[in-house]
Amino acid sequence: MSQSVPVRCPACRRSHRFTAPSYPCACGAPVTPPLDLDQVPGTVDHRAWREEWVTLRCGDCGLRGEWPRPELGCPCGTVLRIPVAGEEAAVPAGRPGRPAFRPVPIRTARDAVTAAVLYLRRLGYEDIRRADQRPPSGIGLAGRGVLAHVNPSARPATSRDVECLWLTAMTESASCLYFSLAGFAEEARDRADTLGVPLFLLDLTGTPQPLNGPADTLDADGS
């Protein structure tokens, strides 16, 4: 059962009740961060990737997973970070942790975009949104320092599609990557290898599969 605790905002002194959220483990069991009642909630003054996640073990299967750290937004505008008990070290010192990727099944074009957004966030890209400049086909996504193209159609992406994405990213001094539901034509894969554009195949489970060397590197190392 989710834990509910009283929380007082240090800025406006308003009282709240906070209920710890639950997340599904890969085994299907819910994982709820145990809240530390002996510590005082801190305020979120700036965002840092490694501080956004907490590593916990599933009580049913024992699998370690990385979950969003509990937070509470006060109406006064202050964001409170709720202390967690039994937190484990997520990664070796000096490397930011990344959450386990939890795909969404793809049934529609919107699902394909959602899967791409979730994957981009897992890689460490922030502020993902629709790109201001619309691509000739498919859907463009943009984040801090990155552009992505999502092709949800039944047509494999062409070399022109890859080149358009690469050129747009060059003009904005951003990195880029391409997601396609139907894969890529052979010339598109060759061109992507030449330009260093990571290519990902979106399978129907919503899991992006790296298809070339740049994609393998990005998938392993993140942004």
MOHUFEN-V414245 format. One record per residue. PHI is phi in radians with two decimals (none if undefined). NEAR is the number of other C-alpha atoms within 12 Angstrom. D_LAST is the distance of its C-alpha to the last C-alpha in Angstrom with 2 decimals. Layout:
BEGIN
PHI & NEAR & D_LAST
PHI & NEAR & D_LAST
END
This chain:
BEGIN
none & 14 & 36.00
-1.16 & 16 & 33.62
-1.62 & 21 & 34.57
-2.04 & 20 & 35.77
-2.35 & 22 & 36.20
-1.36 & 20 & 37.51
-2.36 & 33 & 35.13
-1.96 & 26 & 36.36
-1.25 & 29 & 34.30
-1.27 & 21 & 34.79
-1.49 & 19 & 34.72
-1.93 & 16 & 37.34
1.19 & 13 & 38.81
-1.32 & 17 & 38.60
-1.65 & 18 & 38.76
-2.39 & 20 & 36.59
-1.94 & 18 & 36.42
-1.95 & 26 & 32.98
-1.90 & 21 & 32.50
-1.13 & 31 & 29.68
-1.32 & 24 & 27.64
-2.00 & 22 & 27.55
-2.27 & 26 & 24.84
-1.40 & 25 & 25.63
-1.27 & 26 & 24.92
-1.07 & 21 & 24.45
-1.40 & 17 & 28.19
1.78 & 15 & 29.08
-1.37 & 18 & 30.26
-1.33 & 24 & 29.23
-2.03 & 32 & 27.36
-2.04 & 34 & 28.33
-1.06 & 37 & 27.06
-1.31 & 30 & 30.27
-1.45 & 31 & 30.80
-1.61 & 22 & 32.08
-1.37 & 18 & 35.28
-1.54 & 13 & 36.01
-1.86 & 13 & 33.12
-1.62 & 19 & 32.93
-1.01 & 30 & 30.01
-1.75 & 23 & 27.87
-1.68 & 24 & 26.65
-1.64 & 24 & 23.09
-1.62 & 12 & 23.20
-2.65 & 14 & 19.50
-1.76 & 15 & 16.27
-2.37 & 15 & 13.98
-0.96 & 23 & 11.41
-1.20 & 26 & 13.33
-1.56 & 28 & 16.54
-1.47 & 26 & 15.96
-2.19 & 33 & 16.61
-2.22 & 37 & 19.71
-1.74 & 32 & 20.44
-2.38 & 34 & 23.81
-1.72 & 30 & 26.01
-1.22 & 26 & 27.67
-1.21 & 19 & 31.38
-1.56 & 17 & 32.44
-1.89 & 17 & 30.49
1.42 & 14 & 28.96
-1.23 & 20 & 25.40
-1.43 & 24 & 22.76
-2.45 & 35 & 20.19
-1.89 & 35 & 17.72
-2.25 & 37 & 19.01
-1.03 & 29 & 18.67
-1.20 & 35 & 20.73
-1.07 & 35 & 24.06
-2.41 & 31 & 24.62
-2.32 & 30 & 27.64
-1.66 & 25 & 28.01
-1.52 & 24 & 31.40
-1.02 & 15 & 33.27
-1.32 & 16 & 33.55
1.84 & 16 & 29.83
-1.38 & 23 & 28.89
-1.84 & 25 & 26.13
-1.83 & 29 & 27.14
-1.73 & 34 & 25.05
-1.51 & 40 & 27.37
-1.10 & 29 & 27.70
-2.02 & 30 & 27.25
-1.55 & 21 & 29.66
1.27 & 17 & 28.89
-1.24 & 22 & 25.19
-1.83 & 19 & 23.71
-1.15 & 21 & 21.17
-1.38 & 25 & 17.89
-2.60 & 19 & 16.34
-1.04 & 10 & 17.61
-1.00 & 9 & 17.79
1.67 & 9 & 15.04
-2.11 & 14 & 12.10
-1.25 & 24 & 10.77
-1.42 & 30 & 11.94
-2.17 & 33 & 10.63
-1.23 & 32 & 13.49
-1.13 & 27 & 15.30
-1.40 & 27 & 14.90
-2.05 & 27 & 18.25
-1.26 & 28 & 18.98
-2.02 & 24 & 21.61
-1.02 & 21 & 24.26
-1.73 & 24 & 24.33
-2.13 & 19 & 27.77
-2.36 & 19 & 27.21
-1.07 & 24 & 25.00
-1.10 & 21 & 23.93
-1.08 & 26 & 22.87
-1.11 & 38 & 20.64
-1.15 & 39 & 18.93
-1.05 & 31 & 18.69
-1.07 & 38 & 17.10
-1.14 & 49 & 14.40
-1.10 & 40 & 13.82
-1.07 & 29 & 13.75
-1.21 & 39 & 11.24
-1.05 & 42 & 8.81
-1.14 & 30 & 9.57
-1.10 & 35 & 9.18
-1.20 & 30 & 5.54
1.94 & 31 & 5.55
-1.40 & 31 & 6.57
-2.03 & 23 & 10.11
1.00 & 19 & 13.53
-1.24 & 27 & 13.36
-2.66 & 25 & 16.76
-1.16 & 23 & 18.94
-1.19 & 25 & 18.47
-1.16 & 16 & 21.42
-1.66 & 22 & 22.15
-1.33 & 19 & 23.22
-1.28 & 28 & 22.68
-1.03 & 19 & 25.94
-2.59 & 22 & 25.33
1.28 & 33 & 23.13
-2.17 & 33 & 20.88
-1.73 & 36 & 18.28
-2.11 & 43 & 15.46
-2.41 & 36 & 13.76
-2.53 & 30 & 11.45
-1.19 & 23 & 10.51
1.43 & 24 & 9.39
-2.55 & 37 & 9.14
-2.18 & 44 & 12.14
-2.37 & 45 & 12.90
-2.05 & 47 & 16.36
-2.02 & 48 & 18.08
-1.89 & 40 & 21.34
-1.58 & 35 & 23.43
-1.43 & 24 & 26.62
-1.51 & 15 & 28.61
-1.73 & 17 & 28.16
-1.03 & 30 & 25.73
-1.14 & 37 & 23.41
-1.79 & 27 & 24.99
-1.11 & 26 & 24.04
-1.11 & 22 & 24.90
-1.05 & 36 & 22.38
-1.15 & 44 & 19.58
-1.12 & 30 & 21.05
-1.08 & 32 & 21.38
-1.10 & 46 & 17.73
-1.09 & 34 & 16.83
-1.13 & 21 & 19.60
-1.10 & 29 & 18.67
-1.13 & 32 & 15.11
-1.08 & 19 & 16.84
-1.18 & 16 & 19.29
-1.81 & 20 & 16.78
0.92 & 14 & 14.66
-2.16 & 23 & 11.52
-1.42 & 31 & 9.24
-2.58 & 41 & 10.61
-2.70 & 51 & 11.16
-2.18 & 55 & 14.52
-1.94 & 47 & 15.97
-2.39 & 46 & 19.67
-1.40 & 37 & 22.27
-1.86 & 25 & 24.77
1.50 & 31 & 22.72
-2.38 & 35 & 22.91
-1.13 & 22 & 25.94
-1.02 & 17 & 26.28
-1.20 & 19 & 26.15
-1.20 & 31 & 22.92
-1.18 & 34 & 21.27
-1.11 & 24 & 22.88
-1.17 & 26 & 21.79
-1.11 & 35 & 18.11
-1.12 & 24 & 18.34
-1.16 & 18 & 20.03
-1.53 & 26 & 17.57
1.34 & 28 & 14.39
-1.61 & 41 & 13.48
-1.17 & 41 & 11.85
-1.98 & 48 & 14.66
-2.25 & 43 & 14.96
-1.62 & 35 & 18.40
-1.58 & 39 & 19.06
-1.48 & 26 & 21.92
-1.24 & 22 & 24.43
-1.38 & 20 & 23.14
1.57 & 32 & 20.02
-1.73 & 32 & 17.72
-1.21 & 42 & 15.41
-1.88 & 29 & 16.36
-1.13 & 28 & 14.46
-1.99 & 31 & 17.18
-2.50 & 29 & 16.26
-1.01 & 22 & 14.78
-1.02 & 27 & 11.59
-1.23 & 29 & 11.06
-1.04 & 22 & 12.06
-1.13 & 20 & 9.62
-1.15 & 29 & 6.53
-1.12 & 28 & 8.69
-1.38 & 16 & 9.52
-1.80 & 16 & 6.75
1.38 & 23 & 3.78
-1.31 & 29 & 0.00
END
